[in-house]
Amino acid sequence: MRKILVVGAGQSGLQLALGLVAEDYDVTIATLAGPEEVLAGGVRSTQCLFGPALRRERRHGLALWDGRATGIEGVGVRVADPGSTDPDLSWLGRLEEPAQSVDQRVKMSAWMRLFDRNGGTLLRRRVTPGELAETARDYDLVIVAAGREALAELFPRDEGRSAFRTPQRRITLAYVTGAEDDPRGPVLDRTSIIGAGEVFTLPTHSVAGPCHALMVEAVPGGPLDRPLGREADGQEVLSALLDVLRCHAPWHHERFTDAVPADRGATLHGSHTPVVREPVAHLADGTPVLGMADTVVSNDPVTAQGANMASLAADVHRRAIVDHGDRAFDERFMRATFAEYWRYARQVTAWSEVMLTGPPHVWDLFGLAERHQETADRFADSFSDPTGLIDWFLHPERASAYIDGVHRAEPRLLGHFAF
């Protein structure tokens, strides 16, 4: 039986480990926190899984929250200037398949217990870069899925694929109870405040059960930015978020006036620099190890793709490992596996860069979508499958050609909104 070590117990690491255990591999997960600590700890992110990722979970018996977590039926888009009392644009794109948001504390703690019941080994320890070389000798393959923790620094930055040197957004989020439901129904709503950042709201399932998530992505130093100390408590974080809504998204503020943090660990604030890294790191003794998901491709959450790409990464790596049979997991295998993942991940990296920088053609497309439901729905379903964005959304010339094509087909839409 081949032995696999997965370092990290997030969406990608646990999904991969559970999939490999089901294929009769001897799998160990190394992580500092066990299920009890994860469930009682602080939130890790907000997340929303779309159709393909949810189908993977159902296929492998991991969709434990169907019937409990709210089905998210659409993606709402608003665009406004800082300080506006009403958005300049507001529309809703419909999803072909409902999405779903589950607090990762709930999901990962449950998956850890399932992994243990299914015969996996949970190694409760923090693996440092120095210890990894000694630990790796006992396994046929080591995969690092530890997100942006210290082990990610083992993997060199890929300069040709990394667009940024500094954080592009300061992220502040809270899971809350007491908020009113969106009057349009269960939707993931994203408000773009031109030049200043974004506000996201969505229904989610957390430690306390059904609640709402609220996240602000602020351009550092801009009008949405509310710097907070490292020790800021949940109420301080929520107060900062509500102040942003009051000043720049008042259409949301009324919904969240009575909101309170859902639990003691329900808030998070910080920032990180988006980066693409080399997929293979060499340990002190020359042993290659493979990086996976946001350890090597870490995008800003502006496109809500983090958990979806983690799910995809787990699936790509599981299939590659199983298909490789009894052959050695050498560097050639590792680079080929990453190349397969990058075929998809590069589309999300490009999309994230476009949404962070906000070129004019994006606002032209959003203006068209307000008048053209097919465009609104196409954008919404891009959260499920971003690979089609290259044809119409990512590049100014293709966006212009798409807009012109819609106008030729439907002349009534001429004179679309533009900034």
N, C-alpha and C positions, 0 to 999 in steps of 0.2 A: 504494500500500500504506500503510495507516494505521500510525502509529508510536506505540507504547505504551511508557512507562517505568514499571517496577515497582521501587520502592525497598524492598529487603529480600528475603532469600533463605531464608525459612522455609517451613513447610508451605504456607501460603496463597499467598505470592508465587511460589514455584517451580511449584506446581501450576497457578496461573493462567497464568503465563508459558508453560509447556509446552503448555497447552491452546490458548492464542492462537497460538503458533507453528504448531501443527497446523492452525489455521484460516487460515493465510497472513497473519498480522499480522507487522509488523516490531517485535520486542520486545527491549527492553534491560532487563537486571536490574542495578541498582546495589547493590553490597555490598562491604564492606571485605575480607572473607576469601574466598579461593578454595577449591576443593574440598580441596586438600591441607591447608590450615590448618584448615578445619572438621573434617576427619577426625582430625587430630592434636590438636585443641583440647579444651576442657572440655565436659562435658555441658551441655545447654541446659535439660533438663527430663526428667521421665518422661512417657510418653504411651502410650495404648492406643487403637487405632483399632477401631471397631465396624463392624457389617455395612454400613451405607450408605456410609461413608467408604471402606471397602475395595472395595466395588463400583465406586465412582467411579474409584479407582486402576486397577482391572482394566480398566475400560471404556476408559481412555485409555493403556493400556500402561505404567503406572507401578508396578504391583505386582511389584516385582523380588525380593521376599523370600518369596513363596509357596513352600512346600516347605522353606524354611530356618528361618523364624521359627515358633515354637510357636503352634499354634492354641489360643486361650484359650476355654474352654468354659463358664465360669460366673462369677458374681460372688458371692463369699462376704461375709457380713456378720456381724460380732461386735459386741457392745455390753458394756462393762464400766465399773466405777468405777475411779478411779485407785488403783493398788496392788493390784488384785485378782489372785488367783492363777489364777482361771478366769473366762471370760466369763459374763455373765448370760444372754446370748442368743448363739446361733450357728446360722446356717443358710446354705444355698447355693441361689442362684437360677440356673437354667439359661438360657443364651443360645440363641436360635433359630439364629443364625449365629455361628460362631467369631470371636472378636476376635483382634487381633495387635498386638504391641508391637515396634517397631524404633527403636533409638537414633537420634535425629535427626541426629547426626553422620554416621552411616552413610548414612541416607536422603538428606539434603540434599547431601552430597558426590557421591553417585551421580547425583542428579537434576541437579546443576550440570553434570556431564560430559555427561549426556544432552541437556540444554538446548543446550550448545555444539555437540554433534554434529548436533542437529536444525536448526541455523541461527540460534539466538538469539545475542545479544550480551551478554557478561558484562563489565560495567564495574567494575573493581576499584578502588573508591574509597569513602570515607565521604562521603555527601552531607549537608552541614550545612544548617540552615534558611536561612542566608544564601545558600548556593550554589544552593538548589533553584529559586529564581525564574529565575535565568539558565539553568539546565539545562532547565527546563520549557518554554522557548520553542521547543525543537526537537522537541516531541512533541505529538501530538493529545490525549493523555490521560496524566496522571501519577497513579499509585496508590501510596500509602504503605502498605506492609505490613511496617513495621520494628519491630513489636511495641511494647515499652515503652521504646524508646530515645528520644533527645532529640527526634526529629521528632514523636513522639506529642504533645509539648507544643504543637505548632502547632494542634491540634484542641481547642477549648474543652471543658471538663468540662460534661456535661449534668446539671445539678443535679437535675432531676426524675426522672432514671433512675439516679442514683448514690446508693447507700444508705450508703456508708462513707467516712470521712475518714482512717482509719488502717489499717494492715495488720491483718487478722483472724487471720492465722496466720504463724508463722515456719517456713519450709520447709527441711528438711534431707533430702538424698537421696544414695543411692549405688547404682551398678551394681556387683555383686559376683559373683565366682566362689567355689565351695566351699560354697555354701549347699545344703541339702537341698531336694528338690522338695516341694511341698505334698502331703501324703498324700491329699488329696481329688482330686488331678489338677491340670491347668493352669488355674488360676483367678486372677482379680483379687480379692484379699482386702482388705477395708476393715474396720478395727477402730475403732469410735468409743469413745474414753475420755471419759466424760461430763464435760462442762465443761472438758476439758483439750485436746482435739484428736483427731487421727486417725493411724492407722498403716496404710500401704498396702504390700502385697507383690504381685509379679507376675513371671512368666517373661518374659524379653525377649531380643532379639537385638542385641548391641552390637558394638563394634569387635573384641572378642576372640571373638565368636561367641555361642552360647547362654549366658545367665547369668540372674541375678535382679536385680530392682530393689527397693529398700527405701526408703520415704519416710515421714517423720514430719511431720505438720502440727500444730504446737504453738501453742496459745493463748499469745500473748506474756506472759511472766512466770509461766506456769502450770507444773504438775508435769512436763509433757513437754518444756518449753523447756530447751535446752542451748546457751546463747550461745557462739558460736565467733568467734574473730578472723578478720579478712579473709584472713590468710595461712595459716589452718589447712590442713594437708595431708590427703591422703586417709585416712590411718590415724586421724588425730584426728577427722575427721568420722565415720568408721565407728565408732570407739569411742564417740562420743556417741550414735549411733543404737543401738548394742548396749546401752548403759546404759539407754536408754528402754525397750527390749524387756525387759531383765532386771527392771526395776522395775514396769512397767505392762502388758506383754504377754508374759509368760513362755512362753505357748504358741507364740510365734514365736521366742523366744530360742534354743531348742534347735536349730532349723533353721539359724540363722545363726551359731552358735558358731564354726565354722571358716571363715567368710566372709572374703575379702580383696578390696580394691578391684580391679575388673576391669582397670583401666589407670590411668595417671598422671592422666588427666583425668576420672575416673569419679565424682567427688563434686561436690556443689553445696550451698550454703546461702545463705539470704537471705529477703527478704520483699517484697511489693508490695501496694499498696492497690487493691482492685477498683474499676473506674471505667468509666462509659460516657461517651463523648465525642461531640461533634457530628461528623457524618461528613464535613463539608467544611471545609477550611481555605483562607484566602485569603492568598496570598503578598504580598510588599511591593508588587508592581505590580498587585495585584488578581486575579491568575490563581487560579482555584479548583483545588484538588487534592483527590482522594478518598482517605479513609482506609479501610482494610480490616481485617477480622478483629480481632486483639487490639490493634491500634493504636487502635481506637475502642470496642471492647467487650472489656474485659479482666476476666475472672472469676478467682476463686481456683480452683486445680486440685482442690478438694475433690470435684467431681463427675466428674473425669477426662474433661472435654469439650473441653479446649483444642485439641488437634489435630483433633478431629472437627468443631468449629466452624470451624477454619481451612480444612478441606477443603470444608465447606459454603459458606463465604464465597467461596472460589475458584470453585466451581461457579456460584453465583449471579451473580458478577461476570462470569465468562466468557460465560454465556448472555445477560446484559444487554448486554454490549459487542457480541456478534455480532448480536443481534436489533436493535440500534440502527442498523445499516447505516452509511450515509455521513453521517448527521446529526452535528451538533456535540455533543461531550461537554460540555454545559453544566452549570450547577449543578442545574438541574431534573433532568437525567439522573442526576446523582450522588445526589441526595436520594431519588429514586425507587428507585435500586438499593439504597441502604442500607435503605429502608423494607421492601423485599422480604426482605432478610437479617434485619432486626429482627423480622419475623413469627416467625422461628424462634429467634433469639438471645435474645429476651426471656424465653422459657420457660427457657432455661439460666441466665440471670441470676437469675430468680426461684428456680429450684431451688438454685442455689449459695447464695443468701441464706438459704434455709430450712435447708440443711445446715450452714451456718456458725453459725447461731443456735440450732439444735436445739430447736424448740418441742415441747411434750409430745406432740402428735399424731404426730410422726415416730416416737417411741419406741413409741407404741401400734401403729402400722402395722408396725414391725419385730417387735414381739411377736406380732402376728397372723401375720406371714410365717413365723415359726418353726414354726407349727402348720398353716399353709395354703400348700401348695406353689405353688398358682396365684398367690398374692400375691407369693411369693418370686420366681417366674419373671417376673411382671409388672414388679417393680422392676428385676430384672436387665436386661430388655429395654428399660427406659427409658434405659439408657446408649446404646442404638442409636437410639432415637427418643424424646426427652424431651417431645415435644409433647403426649402424652397425660397427663402428670403433673398438669395443671391440673384434670383430672376427678376426681382421687382423692387426690392427695398434697400439693399445695402449700398448700391451705387447710384450716384445722381443721374447718370445717363439712362440707366434702366428704369429708374423711378419716373423720369420724365416721359420715357416711351410708354410706360404703363399708364400714366395719367392721360397722355394723348390718346391711347387706345380706348380707354374708358369714355373719353369725351366724344370720340368718333362714333362709338356704339350708342352713346346716350348723350346727345347734344344738350339736353336740358341741364346737364351738370356743369356746363361751361361757366366760368367765373367763379371757380372754387376758391375757398378760403385760402389766403396766403398771408404770411407774416412779413 
